[in-house]
Amino acid sequence: MKIFKYLLFLILIVLIGGSIYIATKDGDYKFEETQVFNAPQEIIFNEVNNLKNWEYWDPWNQESDHLIISYGDTIQGEGAVLSWESDELSDGKVETLEAKPFKEIIQKITLAQTFTNTSGKIYWNFEPLENNQTKVTWGMEGKQSFKEKLSFLLAKESLTQIMRPKLEKGLTKMQQIITNKMNQYSISVDGVVNHGGGYYMYTTTASKISQVNEKMRPMVTEVANFMQSQNIEKIGNPFVLYNEWNQSNGTAIFSAGYFTPSEVITPMDANVLNGNMPNQKVLKTVLKGKYDNLEEAWNKAYDYIDKNGLEVAEESKPFEVYLTNPDTTPNPADWVTHIYIPVN
């Protein structure tokens, strides 16, 4: 009996000692993953801020076919709520506490069953880099309960070892999703319309065809600044007029500028000049998407001309009008370009 009594006493000491050890063990945790995205800061922020997007890249959702997902009254910004039920992964909820466009998002995550209804903090940071890249950091921090510390004490992997690969997987999947969204485009040939033409301010250069888009933007800025300094009114959106296109040599001579309501006499030494485009019939084609798709859009326009028995007006010059500004429209899938080819 004494041996049995001492044995129970020993077990009690071990349990108490173990409990004290677990209770005093540091339960604070913090882990994060970072990736550089080939996308503007605003696009990534909006992707994360809208909780309905999470189902396409959230690592836990990708690992289970049996999640029952529901949303609160708000799906983006402060107060947005995403919750789920799952026999495999336990139930949980994410609530957005702060959303600071386009820099940071702070959220609260609550996990049930496995984590005994405990909560933690999710944080997102979006740091803009050069060349429209963004450094994205996704992290979690909080404090483990006694039961959590006990469960991870007995587990083969720590909480950090389990969670960091999941965050990495989620970021990688999100980058694929965002890239696909940015690459979406459409081309439509609207048919023959009348373009009113008119006076325009422009500057001209020659370049390789591959450099037209790169060189066009500073030219448009130069014309806009000149018109502002001279108090000349702009009409509509910027455009590029193709004076010469030599496909075999890979070169082009083109002008870039804005329409204006009347003729303007410019100083002899000015780089910005005034021209006049005639009222003319044109084939209108619309590209929505990256400028990389302009070649395909032009090819479809000329195919339409051939198939419909139209004749290109060789004495007139084709042109593009840019309805969106990449500086204010970060997602290239939303860029809109109108192509006009003069026809007889």
N, C-alpha and C positions, 0 to 999 in steps of 0.2 A: 504493500500500500504506500509506503514511503517513497519507493521508486516511482510509482505512478504519480504521486503528488508532486515530486520534484520535476518529473517530466512535463506535467501540465504547467508548472511554474516556469519552466524553461521556455515552453512554447509561448506562454503569455509574454515573457520578456522579449522574445524574438518578435512577436507581433507588435508589441508596443514600440520596440526599438525601430522596427521596419517602418511603422506608421510615422514615427517622429522623423526618420530619415527622409521619407517621401514628402512629408508635410513641409520640412525645411529645405527641400531640394528646390533650386531655382526653377520656377515654372514659366518664366518669361520666355517668349519666343519671338523671333523676327526673321523672316526670310523673304527673298525677292529674286526676280529674274529680270534681265535687261536685254533688249534686242534693238538693233537699228533698223527702222522700217524705211523702205524706199517710197515714202508717201508724205505729204504735208501734214503738219501738226493738227490742223483743223479736221482733216478727214478721219484721223485715228481717234481723236477726242470724240467726235460725233459717233463713231462706231461703238466705242465703249459706253458712252453716255446713254445710248438707246438700249435698254436692257433686252429688247426683243431680238437684238442681233446676237446675243450671247449664245443662243442655242446652236449657232453655226460653228462656233470655235471654242466654246467653254469645254475644258478637258473632261469634266465629270459627265457632261451631257453626251460627249462623244463615246464615253466608255459604257454607257447604259442605254438600252433600248426601252426601258420601262419607267422613265421619268415622267411624272405628271406635273407639267409646268403651268403656273398661273401668274397673273400680273395684278398689280394694284391699279388704282385709278389713274396713276401717272406712270409712264414707262421711261421717261427721260428727265434728267435734271434732279434737283433736290426733291426728295419725297418719293422718287420712283422705287417700286418694289417688285422684286422677282422672287417667287417661292417655288419650291418643288417638293414632291413626295416620292419616295423610292424605298422599296424593301431592301435593295442592294446597297445603296449609298447613304441611307438615312435621310430624314427630312431636313430641309434647311430654308433659309431666307436671306436675300441680299437687299439692303436698303441704302439708297444714295443719300448721304448726309450733306455733302458739299460737292458742287460742280463749278469749277472756276475755268471758264473758257479761255484759252484752249490748253491750259497748263496742268490742271490737277483735278482729280476726282477722289473723294473720300467716301468710303462705304462701310456699313456695318454688316457683318455676316453672323448669322445665328445657326448653329447646327444642333440637331436633336439626336436622341437615341445614342449613337456611338459616342458622341462628345457631350452627352448629358446636358443638353440645352445650354451650352456655353456660347459665348459670342466673342468676336474679335474684330479687328479693323483691317479693311482692305484699302490699299492706297495705289493710285495710278499717277505717274508723272510723265509728262510729254515735253521733251526738250528739243526745240528746233535746231537742226544742223544745216550745213551748206547743201546746195543742190537739192533742195526740197526733201531732205531726209529728216527723220525724227527719231530721237532716242526715247524708247518706251520702257518704263520701269513698272512692273507689277509686283506688289509685295503684300504681305500679311503680317500682322503683329498682334500680340495679346498675351494673356496669362492662362496657363493650364490649371484646371481644377485638380483636386486630389485624385479623383478617379482617372483623369487623363494622364497625370504623371505616373500613376500606377500602371496603366495600360501600356504606355510607351516605355516604361522601365522594363517590362517583360517582352516587349516587341523586339524584332530583329533590327528594325530601322527606326531612327528618330523621326520626329514630326517633320523636321527640315528635309531629311533624306527622302521622305515620302512626297512632300509637297513641291519641292523645287522642280523636279522633272515634269510635274503636272503643269506648273506655270509656264515652263519652257515650251511644252507641247501646245498649250493654249495660245501663246504668243506666235509660235510658228504657224499654227493654223489660221490665226487671225490675219497674219501678214498675207497668206495665200488668198484669203477671202477678199481683203482690201485690194490686192493687186488685180484680182479678177474683176472687181467692181470698177476699178479705174480704167481697165482695158475695154470695157463695154463700149460699143459704138453702133451707130446706124447711119445708113446712107439712103436718101430718097431723091429721086429725080422728079421735080414738080412740073416739068414741061416748059413750054415757051411762054414767056411773060414779057411785058414792056418795062424797061428800066428808064427812068426819067433823065438819067445823066445829070449834068450840071457842072458848075465850077468846083475846082478842088485845089487844095494846097498839098504840095508833095515834095519829096526829095528822091533822088534816083541813085542807084548803085548797080554794080555788077558783082556777081559772086558765083560760087559753085552752087548747083541746085540743092545739094545737101545742106547748105548753109543759109538758105533763104529764110527759114523760120527764125533762126538765131539772129540774123541781121535785121530782120523786119522790125522787131520790137524797139530797139533803140532809135530806128528811123522814125517810127510813129511817135515816139516820145519827143524827138527833136522837132517834128512838125507841130505837135500839140503845144510845146513850150513856145515856139515861135508865134503861133496864132494867139496864145494868151498874152505874150509880151506886146503884140501889135493890136490887141483888142479885136481880133478877127473871129467871127462867130463860126463855131463848128456845127455841122449838120450830120446827125447819124453816128455811125460807128467807123472805126478805122478800116482801111482797105489796102490791098496790094494790087497794082496793075502790072501785068506781065507784058513788057515791051518786046522782049525777045526771049525765046526758050530754045536752047540748043541741046537736045537730048543726047546727040552723039558725042558732043564735047563735055557734057555734064555742066553747062554754064547757063546762067540766066541774067538778063538785064531787067530790073523791075523798079517800080516806083511805089512808095508807101505814103499814105497821108489821110486827109479828111476832106469831105465835101464842105463847101461854104456857099452861102446864098448868092454871092455876086462876084464879079471879076475883081481881082486884087492886083494892084501894081506893086511889085516888090523891088527893093533896092538892087542895084546891079551886082553887088557883091554878096547877096544873100544866097545861102544854100537851099533855102526853101522857095519854091516857085509856084506859080498859079497856072492851072491848066483847065481845059474844058472837055467834058465827056458828052458825046451826043446822046439824044434820046434814041433808044434803039431796042430792037427785039433781042432777047437773050434766052438761052436755055438755063433755067435755074435748078441747081442741085444743092441739097442741104446735107452737110455732115454734122452729126452730133457725136463728139468724141475727140480723141487725141489727134493732133496734127499729123502724127505718123500715118494716119489713114487717108490723108489728102490724096495721095497718088491713086489709091483705089477709087476714091470718089471722082477724081478727074477721068479715070478710065471708064467708069460707069456712065459718066456724062457723054463722053465721045462715042461710046457704044450705043447709047440712046440716039444720038445724032445719026449714026450710020443706019441703025435699024428702022428709023422713022423717016428716012429720006430727007433729012434736013441738010442745009448747006452752011458751013461755017463762014462768017463774014471775015475774010482774011484781012481786010483793010482796018478792022477794029481789033482791039486788044481785050483778051479775057481778064477777069479780075476776081478777087476774093474779098468778101466783107466779113469782118470778125464781130459777131454779136456779143461775145463774152470776152472778159479780160482775165487771163490766168492769175493776175494778182488779186482779183476779187472773187474769182471762181476757182477754188483750189482743186476741185475734182475734175480731171480732164474728161471724164465721161459726160460732163455737163457743158463742155465747150461746144459752141455752135458756130459753124462757118457756112456762109452762103457762097456758092461758086456760080459765076455768071459767064457764059460763053456766047458772044454775039453771033447771031445767025441771020441769014437773009430770009 
